[in-house]
Amino acid sequence: MASSTRRVLTVTASAVALGLVLAACSGGSSDSGSGDGTAGGSDGGSSDALDAALEQGGTIEYWTWTPQAEEQAAAFMKAYPNVTVNVTNTGGAADHNLKLQNALTAGSGIPDVAQLEYQSVSQFQLPGSLTDLTEYGFADLEDLYTPSTWGAVTQNGGIWGLPQDSGPMALFYNEEVFTSLGIEVPTTWDEYITAGEAIKAANPDTCIVNDSGDAGFTTSMIWQAGGRPFAVDGENVTINLQDEGSKLWADTWNKIVQGGLNCEIPGWTDEWFAALSDGTIATLPTGAWMPGVFENSAPDGAGKWRVAPMPTYDGTPANAENGGSTEVVPKGAPNPELGAAFLRWLNSDPESISVFLNSGGGFPATVAELQSDEFLGFTSDYFGGQEINKVLVEGIDNVGTGWQYLPWQSYANSIVSETLGQSYLNRTDLNEGLVAWQDANVKYGEEQGFTVSTE
């Protein structure tokens, strides 16, 4: 199984590099992941080796695409002057994964610490390319993090990283649009569709949402609907994109797509940001990292936007994650203990987390920050003085557990346009698109040596 899985990762990395553009840890089409919130490992471990490594000192290599990394590394080296951290900015998740896979395959040039999106953890963990951090006492850190993000880094009996940020979903909406049309903010998806019809009727050039079949959005929306279409147990994989939650989402979203209520503007482009600024796009269901993106890239929308909880299907609050990253210690790293010590500080030390958040980082994964009066009481001028974090934090409690990603999720995402995307393009049944996506993934998984079932 090791050789066949290694082949999966090599092909996946190539696919990512050629066809899949993921926006950083905060970026739009990225995906989050969540297990059941349980810590990996059963016997724990000791942090003594990490403390000794910090005292002895040395040099480590850190690969990341977060702009805060240099400042965090400087703060770490000030606290631990015996350690040198060389930061390599890999540019983004796609190029990063390919570079890391190439280093692992070659067995040289492997960094001591590397960033991974939650969706990519299993791709590197299953073939044995990550260090289990249980031996360094990381199980003792579980209570520092939200259950969904802890679940994202714990699988198959191990702890493979520490959460860096999170992306509980929320409904960002243009209050100016809703107020001008006398529309109430939707609390259910039925109300959302009705609002979309009113917005389209008032101006055919506007839409309630922009969606042309983004993979990360799709999986998060299926998660929010209660779907759990992917199950991974070693080399055994189940794919059922017609489970109850997947069908619930598709049947609901069919009304938006087939009704022409959605825009199809390429995401993360100047046109997209302009549409967010001028009211062409009236809402954006997405991760809690979005406020900073609005402020930096859609400044003309200032004062118009607000945040509300995700609409529900039956009145029962339900949520999902969308986006987020972790750091890991790759197998074969030259200095794994010192790397693990840096990782521990990076994603659990209050000073590091403060640097990350104050420099425009993502939404916290750490409970202490999420519960602080300062964080909860923050008022955003961009969002009309709303205490937006109270809404965003509320969504964390409703994130469903048990979500898993495919071991080849990046590849799966890269073929969405050829499968599910065709249903968007032709305004046909999204269930048919999901089945096509499922069939393509079953075929691919079997070709890579996995045992794949659909039940």
N, C-alpha and C positions, 0 to 999 in steps of 0.2 A: 504493500500500500504506500510506503514512503516514496518510492520512485514515481508511481503514478500521480500522487498528490503533488510532488515537486513539479511535475509537468504541468499540472493545473495552474500552479502559481506563475510559472514562466509565461504561459499563454495569456493568463489573465493580465499580467503586468504589461505585456505587449498591447493587449486590447485597450487597456486603460490609456496607454501612451498615445495610441492612434486615434481613439474615437471618443473618449470620455473625459470631459473637462469638469472637475469638481472644484467648487469654490472653497478654499481653506476650511478651517474647522467651523467657521460660521456661515459657510457658503451655500445656501440655496439648495443645490441638488445633492448635497451630501446626505448621508444616511446615518442614523444613530442605531444602537443595538441594545438589547436588554435581555438578560436571562431572568432567573427567578429571584435575584437579589441575594442569593446565598454565597458565602465566601467559599473560595476554592481551598482544597486541602483540608485535612482533618486534624493534624497534629500540630499545626502552627509551625513556628520556627523562632530563631533568635536574631535580633538586630545587632548583636555584639560584633559580628563580622563587618557590618557596615560602619559602625562607629570606629572600629580599628582601621578600616580603609581610609576613612576621613582623616584620622590622625597621621597615618603614614603618608598620605598624599599621593600625587601623581597627575597624569594627564588623561582626559577622556574626550571622546568625540561625540558630539550631539547633533543629530540630523533632525531638522524641523522646518516647518514653513510658517510658524507663528512670528509675527513682527516683534513680539515682546521678548523673544528668546535672548537676545543680546543683553537686554537690561536685566533679565532674570539671572543670566549667567554671571554678570558683573556683581550682582548682589550676593550670589552664592560664593564667589571667589573672595569677596570681602569678608564673609563670615567664616570661610574655610580657606585661608591663604596658602595652604599646602597643596591645594588642588587647582589645576588649570583646566578650564572647559573651553574647547574649541567648538564654536557653533558653525554649522554649515546650513545655510538657508537653501532648501531643496526646491523652493519655488511653488510647490503645490502638491496635493495628494497624489495626482497621477504620476508626475515625474518622480516623486519621492518613492512611491511603491516600486517602480521599475528599477530605480537606482539601488534600492535596498535589496530587491530580489537578485539583481546582478551580483552584488557583493556577496550575498549568501551562497549563490551558486558557485562563484569563483573561490569562496573560502578565504578571501582576503579583502582588506579595506572595510571590514564590518564595523559600524559605529558601536559605541558602548551604550548609547541611548538613542532611540528613534521614535518619532511620533507616528501613530497610526490612527486612522479613523476607526470608530467602533466597528463599522461594517467590515473592516479588513482584518480584524484580529484573528478570526478563525482561519483565514487564508494562510496566515503565517504560523499559527499555533498548531494546526493539525499535522503538518509535516515535521514538527519538532524544531521549528526555527526560533522559538522564543524561550527565554529562561523563566521557569516557574519561580515566582518571587515569594512563594509560601515559606521557603527555607530561610528567608531573611526577616521573618516576623511580620509580613505585610497583612496577615489576617487580622492583626490587632488594630488595623487602620479602618476596618470596614465601616464602623459607625460614623466616620468622618464624612461619608458620601451618601448621596441619595440612593435608594434601592435600585433604581433603573440603571444608573451609571455604574454602580458596583456590579450589577448583573452583567453589564457589557464587557467587563474585564475579567470575569470569572467564568470558566467553562471547563468541562472535562477534568474536574478535580483539581484545577490549578488557578493561581492568580497570575495573570500575565501582564498587568500594568496597573496604573492608578489613574482614575478619571481626571481629565483636565478641565472639561467643561461639559455642558449639557444643552439639550434643545427641546424642552417640553413645549408642545405646540400651543398656539393661541391664535385668535382671530384678530388680525390687524385690519382696521376698517377706516375709510375716509368719512369722518363725521360730517364734513361739509356736504358730501354727496347725499348721505342718508337724510340729513336735516332738510336740504333743499327740496327733496322729493317726498318728505313726510313719511319716511320708511323707518320702522323700528329696527333696532339692531337684532338680528336673528339669534334665537337661542336653540333652534332645532334646524336640521338640514332641510326639512320641508319649508320652514320659514325662509331659509336661505335661498332656496329655489324661487320662491314667490318674490323675494326681494330682487333677485336677478332678473326676473321677468319685468318688473317695474322699471329697473334701471335701463334695461335694453329698450323698453317701449319709449322711455323718455328721450333716449339718444342712442340710435342704432350703432354709433361708433364707440360706445362705452360697454363695459362688461363688469360683472361682479367678481370675476376671478380670471387669472391668466394661467392656462394649463393646456399644454399640447402633448402631454404624456411623459412627464418627467418621472424617472424611476424612483428617485428618492422620495418625492411627494407621494407617489402611488403607494409605496410600501408603508409610509407613515400613515396614510389615510386608511389603508387596510388594517393596520395595527389599531388605529383609533376606533374602527368599526368592530373590533373584537376578533379579527382574523388572525390566525397563526399558521400561515401557509407553508412555512419552512420548518422542518425538524431535522436536526443533525445529531447523529450518534456515531461518532467515529467515521467510518467509511460508508455508513448507512444513512441515506438522505431521503426524506419524504418531501414531495412538492405537491401541494394541493391548493391551487389558486382558484378553486371553486368551493372552498370551505365556506361556512355560513357568513363569516365576516367579510371575506373577499367578495362574495356575491352581493351582500348588503351594500358595500361601497359601490360596486359596479352598477347595480340597479339604480342607486340614488344618483350617481354621477352621470349616468346615461341621460338623465333629464337635463343636465347642464350642457353636455356635449351635443346631444342630438337636438336640443333646443337652441343651440347657437348662443348660449349665454356666456361662453368663455372667450377670452381673447387668446390669440396664438402668437404672441410677441416673444421673440427669443429672449430668454431670461439672462440677466446679468449683462445687458447691453445698454447703450445710451438710450435707445428707444424705450426699453423697459423701465429704466429709472425715470425718464420723462413722463411715461404713462402713470407711474406711481405718484409723481409730483402734481400732475394736472387733473387727476380724477378720472382718467380713462379707465384705469383699473381701480375698482372700488374697495376690494378687500384682498387680503393675502393671508391664508391660513399657513402658518409656518412656525419655525422654531423661535425660542425666546431670545436668541442671539440677534434678531433682526433690528432692534432699535438703533444700534450703532450704525448699521448699514443704511438705514433710512437717513439718519442725520448726516452721514458722510457723502452719500451718493444721490440722495433725492432731497436736497436742501429746500427746494421750492414747495415741498409738501409740509413744511413746518407749520404747526398749529392746526392742521387739518386732520391729522390721524389720531386714532385712539386704539386701545387694546381691550378686547373682551375675551371671555372663555370660549373655547371651541364649541360650536354647536353640537348638539347631541342627536341621537337617533330616536330615543324614546324618553328623554327627560332625565335619564340617569347619566351623571357626569362621567365622561370617559376621555382619555387622552393618550397620546403617544409621544415618542421622542422624534426629533428631526434634526440631525446634526450632532456633532460632538467628537472629541478625540481623546486619546490616551497616549502615554509614553510607555515604551517597552524596552527590555534589555535583550537584544538578539543573541541567540546561541552563536558562539564563536567570537563574541566581543572580546577584545584584548584585556579589558579590565572590568569584568562583570560586577564585582563587589563594589567598586568605586562608582560604577555606573548606576547600580541600584541605590546607593546612598544618595547620589545626586537626584535620581528620580523621586526618591522618598521626599527629599526637601522640595523639589520642584512643584509637586502636586499636593503637598500636605502642609508645608510651612506657611504660616499666615503672611510673612513678608513676601514670599514668592507669589502667592495668590493675589495679594494686594497689587503687586506690580502688574500682573497679568490683567487684572480687571481694570485698573486705573489707566492702562495704556490701550484701552479699546478692545480688550479680550472678549471672549465669549461669555455665556451665561454660566454662573457658578455651578459646580457639581458638589461643592462642600456645604454641608448642612449649616455650619457656623455662619458662613456669609449669608446664606439664604434666610436665616432667622434673625439677623442683626437688625436693630432698629434703624440704623443708618441706611442699610440697603432697602428695607421695606418702605421707609419713609421718603425715599428719593422721589423728587418730582421732576418731570421732564418737560422742559419748555416746548420741545418739538411736539410732544403729545398733549399740548394744551394744559400743562401743569398737572396732568394725571399722575397718580402714584402707580406707575405701570408695574413695578416689581411685585406689588401685592397680587395683581391679577396673574402674572407669570408664575409666581411661586405657588399659587393655588392650584395651577395646572399640574404641578409635580405629583401631588397626592393622588391624582386620578390616572397616572400613567399605568397602563396595564402591564402585568408581568408575563413572563413566558415567551417573549419574542426572541426569535433566532434569525440569523441571516444564513444564506448559502455559503459554503466554503469558497465559492467562486463568484461572490456577489458583485464585484466590480465588472467581471465579464457579463454577468446577467444584466446589469444595468446598461451595459454598452449595446445590447441587442434589443432594448425596449422599442426603439424607433422602428425596427423591422417587424415587430410583433404587435404589441399593444398600441404602439404609435399609429399603426395603420387604421385602427378603429377610430382614433381621434381624427385622423386625416379624412377618412371617408364618412365620419359621423355614423358609424355602425355600432352594434352592441359591444360594449367594453368587455363583457364576459367572454365573447369570442376572442378578443385580443388577449385576455388573460390566459385562455386555454392555449393560444398560439405561443405565448411567452413560456408557459409551463412546458409545452411539448419541446420547445427549443432547448430549455434547460435540462430536461430529462435526457435528451439525446446527448448534450454536451457532457453532463455528469457521468453518464455511462461510458462515453468515449475516454474519459479521464480515469476510469477504474473504480468509480463509486458504484455502489448498489443503490439504485434510485427507484422508489415506488411513488405512487400517486394516491395512496390511501393510508 
